[in-house]
Amino acid sequence: MCSTSDWISVTENPLSSNALSNWVIRPNCGAVVTFSGIVRDHSSYRTNVTALEYDSNAELAEQRLRDVVVEARRRWPALERVAVHHRIGRVDLSISTVVIAVSAPHRDTAFEAAQFCIDALKKTVPMWKRELWEGGSAWSNETSPIGNARDQ
């Protein structure tokens, strides 16, 4: 955990959207928004995907996730708790690869901040994705340059 209000993790362990949603609940908040990115059976370039494999330097990825949360808090000062967890290693179909949960006094802040966190994460955190299918695997073609959270 980064602080008592932020919970950042890059892990090989399964993620729990329920655990993150429950952790962000605060008595002064009327909104909790949770986003969970799930492994699906296809990508823009391939069908029959059976799993994904994520690779990253966990320490660097966690620092970049902290940068995303810092920027979210700068843009939406009313945010209470923010949790961002990302898997590394193999993740099978229908399993979460990333979970983001935020709490805020009002829903507009919670929705906007959660969307910012996932969009900024995709553009600023160095995370490589390998698609696996029966009989093969390849690194994903869905890449973009790594940017800075403040520029998102």
N, C-alpha and C positions, 0 to 999 in steps of 0.2 A: 504494500500500500504506500501511496505517496504521502498522504496526510489523512486526517480523520474525515475529510470530505471527498477524497479521490481514492479510487481503487483501480490500479493499473496492473495488468498481468499479461505476459507472453509465456505460454505454457504448452507442454505436450499433453496435459491432463484435459479430460472432457470439461466443457463449459456448461454452466447452469444459468439459463436466463432467469429462472425463478429465484435463484440465490441473489443475483445482481439486482433484480427488481425489488426484492424484499430489503436488500441492504440500503438502497437509495431512499426508501420511504422515510419521510420526516413529518412530524406533527403539523408543521407550518406549511406543508406543500399539498396542493390539491391536484398535482399532476405528476405522474410517473410515465415516462415513455421508454420503452425497451425495444431495441432493434436486435434481431438475430439473423446473421447471414448463414445460410444453410447450403451444404453441398447438394447440387442438383445433377441430374443425369446428362447434362449437355452444357456446352459453352457456345460462344459465337462461331467457333470453327470446328466443333467436334460433337458427334452424338455418342451415346453409349459410354459416357464417363462413369466410372465405378467408384472413384475416390479422388481426392486431391491430396497433395503433399506440399506443405508450406515449409520454407526454409528462411531463416533470418538469423542475424546476430541478436539474441534476445535482449541483451543489455542496451544496444543501440535502438532496437525497436521500442523498448519501454521508454527510453528517453524521448523518442519522437512522439510516442503516444502522450507523454506528459506535456510536450509542447502543444499538441492538439487540445488537450484539456485546458491548459493555461490560456490559449487563445479563445476557446469557447467561454471561459469565465470572463475574459476581458470584454467579449461581445455581449454576453448575457450575464450581467453581474448578479441577477437574482437567482442564479442556479444554486441549488443546495449541494446535493451529492452527485458525483459523476463516477461511473464505473465503465472501464473499457478493457475487455479481455480478448486476446487473439490466440488462436491455436497455432502451433508449429508441429511438424511431423505429419503423419498420415491421418486423414479425416475421411471417414466413409460417407456414403450417400445419406442424406436426411439428417446429418449431424451438424451442429453449429461450428462454424469456423471463427466467428467473431460475435461478441455480444456487447452492446452498448446500452447502458441504462442511466437515465438522468432524472432528477427530481427538481421541481420548481414550484413556486406558488401558483402559477397559471399555465394552462396547456400550451399556449402559443410559444412561450419561452422554451418549454420542455421539447416540443416538436422541432422547433428551429434548431435548438442546440444539439439534439440527437442527430438530426440530419447533417448538420455541419460536421459533427464528430466522425460519422462514417465516411462522408465525402472527403474530408481532409485526411483521414487515415489512409484512404486508398491512394491519395496523391503525395503523401509525405512520409509514410513509414516504409522503409525498405523491407519488402516481404516478397519472396519469389514463390510462385505457384506452379506446381507440376500437375498436369492432368494425367490420370491413370485410366486405362481401359483394358479389357481383356486382350492380352497379347501385346501390350505396349504402354508407352508413356512418353510425354513430351512436356517441355516447359511451355506455359501458356503464352499465347501471342498477344494477350490483352495486357500490354505494358504501357507505362507512361513515365516521363522523367520524374525524378523525386524532387519535390519542391519543399517550401517552407510553410508551416501551418498559418503563419500570419498573412501569407499571400493568397490564401484560399478564399 
